[in-house]
Every structure is written in C-alpha cells, then in structure tokens.
Amino acid sequence: MTKYYALAISTSYWKPTENYLDRVTEALDGRIRDGDFVVISEKALAVATGNIVDEATVKPSRNAKFIADFWMRTMWGYCFGYLCGFGQRLLKRLREYPLESGSKHKQVALEHTGLLQALMFGSEGGIDGSNLAYSCVSLPLSNPDEFADEIQIHLFKRLGKKVCVIIADTDKTYKFRNFYFTPRPNPLEGIHSFGGTATYVGGRILHLKRSSTPLSVASYNLSAGEALKITNIADRARGPGSGATVWDMAARFHIDINGVSWEMLGAIMHKPIVIVRKNPP
C-alpha cells in the first residue's frame, strides 16, 4: 500500500489582489521535489483574485428570507440536523440562524449557485464565509483547471520542479463502493455532483466515508479515488485555519460574526498549501 507524507505550508493571509503565483512560489521554494502533489485551497485563490462578494450590499428576496427563517432554523435546526448527527452546539446555532445577515447570504447563494445549493446549511455550492473579513464571502472558481495549469507551469519555470497541482475544496465527497458523489457543483471528473441537501443528508445518514473534494488536477492523470485520498490527507494536515465555520471564526476572535477584520485574519498564520509526497524518506 502506498504511504503518503503531508506537510502543510504556513503563510501569511492572502488578501484580495494578492499575487498568488509569487506567494505559492515563495512558499514552495526549496521544499518541493519532482513528483510531489501540491494541494492548494480553492478559497485562498478565490480571495486572492478578488472573487468575493460583500453581503452587506445585498438586498434579500422573499425566497431568501424564507430560507434563512423557516428552512434554516426549523428544517436544519431540527429535522436535518438530527438526521445528520449534528452536535448540540451546531444545532443551537442553526436554530438561532441570523435572519438579516443570513437572508443576504442566502440571496447570494440563490444568485450564484441556485436554489438547491441555497438550501444547504453552509458552503452553498462552494460559497464560503469562513476565513474572510466582515460580511465578505468567497465564490467558487469558475475555472479551476486554468489555475491548476498556470500554477504547475509557473512552478516548473521558476523552481525547475515538475509537480502535480491539485485545487481542492473542503466540501465533502462521499464514497459508496466505487461510486463518488458530492453536493458540490463542478468537481473533478469521476466524481458525480447532484442533489444538494438530499445528497448531503443521505451521505451523513448512511455514514459513508467522506473526503474533501478535488476540483482540478494539473500534470498528472489521477483517478478520482487517488485524488480524493490525496486531498483528504491534505485537508487533515491543513486544519481549519481561523475556524471551520463563520461561527468558529467569530468565537476565536471573541467578536460578532461580521466583525472579523482583515487585520485580525492577517495576525494569524494560514495554511493554503499542502505538499503531499509518496513514501516519506
């Protein structure tokens, strides 16, 4: 059985308009070898390229308000939450889902990822508010293949190393025998995307094995199964950053969920890159 070694690379926070190519190169200089897998957070790239929305400027529709109120507080706070085995702390947070800011968030999800994703309890179609300041959220990359190829080529030109670059998201992919599926849109080829809430709840009820989701692979021809194994190893090595959810992030800084500043995020180390290597020395 192939063994893997993972090294999470700590960097300062990647703010909007950051030169991510330079940041990746600086972080990996002297650390990578030919054949390494370099797993990069989709969210870090989305923030660095300004692929974000400030929800403070959003006007929620009636549908968004209904989702934030009844759907989140009742369906997720009770029915789906129990079925998924959520802990009491998360259930309490869902039952107290913020109506004003939550409605704005659901409006962004409706506009950018559609109804089925907006009905999810979090990370709707790849939209994510954790590790972002104030009321900003990151949007999913529309072209992860281009990012993976660009970074792989840049690393070869600058550092002379041929590596496999993988863009990944923490949203979960579930495994049933040799069938992989996820509620997250546009995963790597070989992973099936459908269902939104139904897929998520079904995977949790059946206690299926779940892994973070690879979105794109550059340079190597990896099977979905191997890519999932690598991204899951990377996810465990990386950890949650400033918090796995917006609630956790706010609790870390002892502040309201919309009160976290760019300066606060910049004061802690982040791990947007993980090197995964076969057979450690």
Beta strands, then each sheet from edge to edge (+ up, - down):
strand 1: 4-11
strand 2: 37-41
strand 3: 52-54
strand 4: 136-138
strand 5: 164-176
strand 6: 179-182
strand 7: 192-193
strand 8: 209-218
strand 9: 270-278
sheet 1: 1+ 9- 2+ 5+ 6- 7-
sheet 2: 1+ 9- 2+ 5+ 8-
sheet 3: 3+ 4-
end
